[in-house]
Amino acid sequence: MKDLSIPSALQPLVAGYDFEPVTLGDSSACVFRLRQNAESRLFLKCGPINSGLKEEADRLKWLSGRVRVPSVIAFVAEEDREFLLTEALIGRDGTEAGRENPEAVVVGLARELRVWHLQPVAGCPFDQGLAVQIQRARTRVHNGLVDEGDFDEERRGRSAMELLEELDRDRPETGDQVLTHGDPCVPNVIFNGTACVGFIDCGRAGVADRYQDIALAARSINRNLGGKWVQPFFEHYGLLKVEAHKLAFYRLLDEFF
């Protein structure tokens, strides 16, 4: 692709593919779908050094064989850029699949999260617990990295520092620690027909309270599929009692990332 300078180490791996920019989602990286014979085969992400692609590559490698995620083909850091090349999960994202069958997306997302949350966490090197995440949030605020213009509607017009104070004040008790995806929104779950085939965008995966996933999944279902599907999501996940304060807190926490 003429607008993208491909590192020499990656060139043999992507030769013969057609590049298609992917604009769906909130990733700070540039994402390209690589097609061959009109079929999606690979995905290439690129961004500045320390943009998080190394962390995503490390997580995908650790997650492989435990949950369904894309396989890493290569990670390359060259000068001021880094690149992550992965295999594609064959199918459509949940936003597209949900237009035809929202129930299948809700059921698939709920069940796939259960698979993640039932995985053993012993030995997982990725700590996404509250102490770690709040410290990262504080660092991002002090470094001016929080986009205040992208806050959810109910927090529009407020400052990142105000939200940080609220985060410290409303911090809940830590629940059971499970393997979480970190951002299981509807566009990040892939479907082949009505079957869920896995998650993409795993750069925030790690050990955390299950509400890290439940809160963001429920918010995304409301936005992408409609509010009537949120309760069925809780039911298919097996959540008998919803802790509303945790839903609110983890959505607040997400504003910093």
C-alpha angles and dihedrals in degrees: 000000000000097000094053124066106217117205113245091242090061100041097086090049095054100035112129096021127121114230120222120182115234114216101171115104138030100271115143089213126085108251128200130187110217113212131193120186087356092300126115108245108155142015125215123198123188134179143142119299111285092021091132100263093115089054091049092049091051091050094048091052092051093044094050110111092017102067134001110275135136117283117243113239098177144342117202130181113194125173106309098346137072129201134200120195118191139168116258124249101231112240144046130302118255094256092061095038090048093062088068102031116010092170092060090051093050093048094044094048093048094048094045091052089052089055090053094045093051094056118111110256098197108123096014105144096201114091112194095162123139097263091055096042096047090050090051089049091051091049092050091051093050091047093050094243099129115100103222090184090064098057119128116268095262091057100042113133095024125114127244089240091056090051091048090055089050090049092055093044097048100040107143129217111277113257129204113315117238139163105277133189091216098216109033097167121158095260090055096060118080127213133194102199104315094332120101109228100182149282133295131195097049099167093120097046118131146101113318145126109301089238088073085074101029094054096050094041092052092048091050093048089053092050099041105031106019137268094271089071097058097080093047087053091056090047096049090047089053098242105153097177120031116212100215095189090058092049089054095044097051091047088052090049090052091062089076096058 
